[in-house]
Amino acid sequence: MWSCHRIIFLALIAITFFQPVSADILEYRIEGTINEGTYIAVKEAIEKAEKEDFSAVLLVIDTPGGLVSSTEKIISEIFESRVPVLAYVPPGAFSASAGSLIVVSTNVAGMANGTSIGAATPISTGIGETKVEEKVVNYLASYAKSIAEKRGRNATAVERFVTHAYSAPASEAYRYNIIDVLADSKSEFLKKADGMEVETSAGKTIIQTADQKITVYDESLRVKIYNLISSPELASILLIIGIYGLIYGLTSPGMGAEVLGAISLILALFGLGVINVNYMGVVLILLGILFLVAELLTPTYGILGGASVVCIVLGTLMLYREPLMPEDFYQSFTMLVGGLGLGIGAVMTFGVIKIIQIKKAKKKVGAEALIGRKGRVVSFSNGEGMAKFDGELWKIVSEDELKEGDTVVITGRDGLILKVRKHEG
């Protein structure tokens, strides 16, 4: 009798902690730069898998890296998932920097031959040297190590992703226990992963992935908007347009520039909200705004206006602190933001300064408005005569010898009589 009770008890434990899952697999492809849109997509995919009883979430990885904040939130979602999360790097793809940490954080990680993983050494945006502070390296190294330890993977090798820019080909990553499966196709990966025991936030389970139907997760409109706005390049451009658009609109209302500037600035600030910000860049941008305002109040023939452009562009280049972005990003970002910033800033500053100068210039009225206007002599004799200016007939006097048809220029006015000289040219 006792033996029967023990068997039932053990069976209940097995059912509770080692339930095999046999539902479909939900797939999401992480491609390109990892940003806030990527995080929202992964979060939504996991929530969908939990709600609709999918057997697993499969992340197909092909990324050079991305935003630190978004990467950390993605990994947190994977750790908290109640369904197993698998990662696979397919043939021709690669998983570098932030992407490598995501792969390591999953329950089952696989790669195809010819792919690689690693190279997560922090790099910073800005001018000149691209090395980051040692405390940033130490933090990311310890973070990467803790991820590997939680999943029972080679923590030393993963830590070297950050500290030594270590990059491992698929075969080496498999041999050194950085990944779990070496497979040259997605179907082969799922077959090899089938039957593995993994631990999720809901407990231990045995996954069944062989011959399962795959449902591809379609990105929502929200994800697509976040993907667009959280791009550092676009956020930088919107920031520059917003600043100059607002100033231009306030100095010349009614043209709609202030509306465009306000919208651009709001979108830029939204984008900056999901990006790690370097406050030195913020200070430079604010200084640039102050220089431009000073130029408007006390025109210096463009000196302060030019200084504002330089400060805003340099501030924008220094604004982001994203050590896990791909290395190519730092080169293209500098060229894009620098070029567009200088171009937009110079044009907008020139326009604002000219508008202010025109508004501050004394309007010519009365006699002053006539001086310099050209007309044609109708008749002239003994130093006086008649001439037509813009269709109006005026009496003229001149010390020059004039004849009918000569072109004259107004030099002064005495009541209703204009003083003129002969126009040479």
ZATOR-37782 format. One record per residue (C-alpha): y, z, x; residue in three letters. Coordinates in steps of 0.2 Angstrom, whole numbers, plus 5000, padded with zeros to 4 digits. Example, Ala and Ser with C-alpha at 12.3 -4.5 7.8 and 13.67 -1.06 7.14 Angstrom:
<atoms>
497850395062ALA;499550365068SER;
</atoms>
This chain:
<atoms>
500050005000MET;501250055014TRP;500849895023SER;501349795007CYS;502949885006HIS;503349855024ARG;502949665022ILE;504149655007ILE;505549755017PHE;505349635032LEU;505449485020ALA;507049555012LEU;507849575029ILE;507349405034ALA;508049325018ILE;509749425021THR;510049395039PHE;509149235043PHE;509449125028GLN;509148945032PRO;510448825025VAL;510048655019SER;511648585010ALA;512648445016ASP;513748445032ILE;515648435031LEU;516348325045GLU;518148325052TYR;518748225067ARG;520048315078ILE;520848165087GLU;522448155097GLY;523648305100THR;523148465092ILE;524548535081ASN;524948635066GLU;524248495055GLY;522548505064THR;522448685061TYR;522848665042ILE;521448535041ALA;520148635050VAL;520648785039LYS;520448685023GLU;518848605029ALA;518048775032ILE;518748845016GLU;517948685007LYS;516348715016ALA;516248895011GLU;516748864993LYS;515548714990GLU;514048785000ASP;514048655014PHE;512748695027SER;513948675041ALA;515648615047VAL;515548475061LEU;517048455071LEU;517048285081VAL;518148315095ILE;519248185105ASP;520848265111THR;521848285127PRO;522548455121GLY;523948525110GLY;524948675105LEU;524348845110VAL;524848925094SER;523848795083SER;522348805095THR;522248995094GLU;522348985075LYS;520948855074ILE;519848965085ILE;520249115074SER;519649015059GLU;518048965067ILE;517649145072PHE;518049205054GLU;517049065046SER;515549115035ARG;514748945038VAL;514148885055PRO;515448775064VAL;514748645076LEU;515748535089ALA;515248365096TYR;516048265109VAL;515448085105PRO;515247935118PRO;516947875124GLY;517848035119ALA;518448185129PHE;518848365126SER;520248425138ALA;521348575138SER;521548655121ALA;520148545115GLY;518948625127SER;519248795121LEU;518948735103ILE;517248665108VAL;516748825117VAL;517248935102SER;516048845090THR;514248905085ASN;513448755092VAL;514348635105ALA;513648465110GLY;514248325121MET;513748145124ALA;513348085142ASN;514848015150GLY;516048135142THR;516948285150SER;517648455146ILE;518848575154GLY;520548545163ALA;521448685154ALA;522748735167THR;524348775159PRO;525848655162ILE;527648675156SER;528848545149THR;530548535157GLY;531348465172ILE;530648475190GLY;529148585193GLU;527848595180THR;526948755185LYS;527048895173VAL;527249085175GLU;525649175182GLU;525649295167LYS;525349135156VAL;523949075167VAL;523149255167ASN;523349265148TYR;522549095144LEU;521149125157ALA;520649295149SER;520749215132TYR;519649075137ALA;518449195145LYS;518349305130SER;517949155119ILE;516449105130ALA;515849285131GLU;515849295112LYS;514749135110ARG;513649185125GLY;514149045136ARG;514649035154ASN;516249135155ALA;516549105173THR;516548915171ALA;517648925156VAL;518849035164GLU;518948915179ARG;519548785166PHE;521148875166VAL;521348945183THR;520648795194HIS;520848655182ALA;518948635182TYR;518248495172SER;516348465170ALA;515448315165PRO;514248325150ALA;512748345160SER;513548485171GLU;514248575156ALA;512448575148TYR;511648635165ARG;512848775167TYR;512748835149ASN;514548785144ILE;513748685129ILE;512148695120ASP;511648515117VAL;511648355126LEU;511548205114ALA;512048025115ASP;512348005096SER;512948115082LYS;511248105073SER;510348155089GLU;511548305091PHE;511148365073LEU;509248345076LYS;509348455092LYS;510448585084ALA;509248595069ASP;508348765068GLY;509548855080MET;509949035076GLU;511849065075VAL;512949205070GLU;514449185058THR;515649315051SER;514349325036ALA;512949365048GLY;511549275057LYS;510849115050THR;509648975055ILE;510548805053ILE;509648655046GLN;510648495051THR;509248365054ALA;509348225041ASP;510748305031GLN;512048205022LYS;513748205030ILE;515348215020THR;516948175029VAL;518448285025TYR;519948185020ASP;521648245026GLU;522748305013SER;524648255011LEU;525148425017ARG;524148405033VAL;524948235036LYS;526648305034ILE;526248445046TYR;525548325059ASN;527148225058LEU;528448365058ILE;527548485071SER;527648345084SER;528748405098PRO;529448235101GLU;530048215083LEU;530648395082ALA;531748355097SER;532448195090ILE;532848275073LEU;533648425082LEU;534848315091ILE;535248205076ILE;535448365065GLY;536748445077ILE;537748285080TYR;537548225061GLY;538248395055LEU;539748395067ILE;540148205063TYR;540048235045GLY;541148385045LEU;542448295055THR;542348135044SER;541748195027PRO;541148075013GLY;540047965024MET;538448055021GLY;538248105040ALA;538248295035GLU;536848265023VAL;535748175036LEU;536248305049GLY;535748455037ALA;534048375032ILE;533648335050SER;534148505056LEU;533048595043ILE;531548485047LEU;531848515066ALA;531948705064LEU;530348695053PHE;529448595067GLY;530048725080LEU;529348865069GLY;527548805074VAL;527948775093ILE;528148905106ASN;530048905111VAL;530848935128ASN;532449035124TYR;533348965139MET;533248795130GLY;534048875115VAL;535448945125VAL;535848775133LEU;535848695115ILE;537048825109LEU;538148805124LEU;538148615121GLY;538748645103ILE;540148755109LEU;540748625122PHE;540748495108LEU;541748605096VAL;542948645111ALA;543148455113GLU;543648435095LEU;544948575095LEU;545648535112THR;545348355117PRO;544948335136THR;544648145135TYR;542748165134GLY;542448295148ILE;541848435137LEU;541048305125GLY;540048235140GLY;539548415145ALA;538948445127SER;537748295128VAL;537048355145VAL;536748535139CYS;535948485123ILE;534748355131VAL;534348475145LEU;534048615132GLY;532948505122THR;531848465137LEU;531748645141MET;531448705123LEU;529548695122TYR;528348815131ARG;526648735127GLU;525448755142PRO;523948665134LEU;524748505129MET;524048355138PRO;524748315155GLU;525348135150ASP;526448225136PHE;527548305149TYR;528048135156GLN;528248035140SER;529148185132PHE;530448195145THR;530748005145MET;530847995126LEU;531948145123VAL;533048115138GLY;533347935134GLY;533647955115LEU;534548115117GLY;535848045130LEU;535947885119GLY;536247975102ILE;537248115110GLY;538447995119ALA;538747885104VAL;538948025092MET;540148125104THR;541147965107PHE;541347935088GLY;541748115084VAL;543048125098ILE;543847955092LYS;543948015074ILE;544848175080ILE;546048085091GLN;546447965076ILE;546748105064LYS;547848205077LYS;548848045082ALA;550548045074LYS;550647915060LYS;551947785062LYS;553147755048VAL;554847675045GLY;555547575059ALA;554147635071GLU;552847545060ALA;553847375063LEU;553947385082ILE;552747275090GLY;552447155075ARG;552546975078LYS;553446845068GLY;554146665068ARG;555946615068VAL;556546525053VAL;558346495059SER;559446555074PHE;561146535081SER;562446635090ASN;561246775093GLY;560746805076GLU;559646725062GLY;558146745051MET;556346765054ALA;554746785044LYS;553546935047PHE;551946945037ASP;552746845023GLY;554346945023GLU;556046865028LEU;557146975039TRP;558846955047LYS;558646965066ILE;559746985082VAL;559146945100SER;559946915117GLU;558646775120ASP;558946595116GLU;557846565101LEU;557546405090LYS;556646375074GLU;554746405076GLY;554846525091ASP;553746675090THR;554646835092VAL;554147025094VAL;555147165085ILE;555847285098THR;556947395087GLY;557847405070ARG;559647445064ASP;559547465046GLY;559047305038LEU;559247205054ILE;557847185067LEU;558047175085LYS;556847055093VAL;556346965109ARG;555546805112LYS;553646825114HIS;552946745130GLU;551146695128GLY;
</atoms>
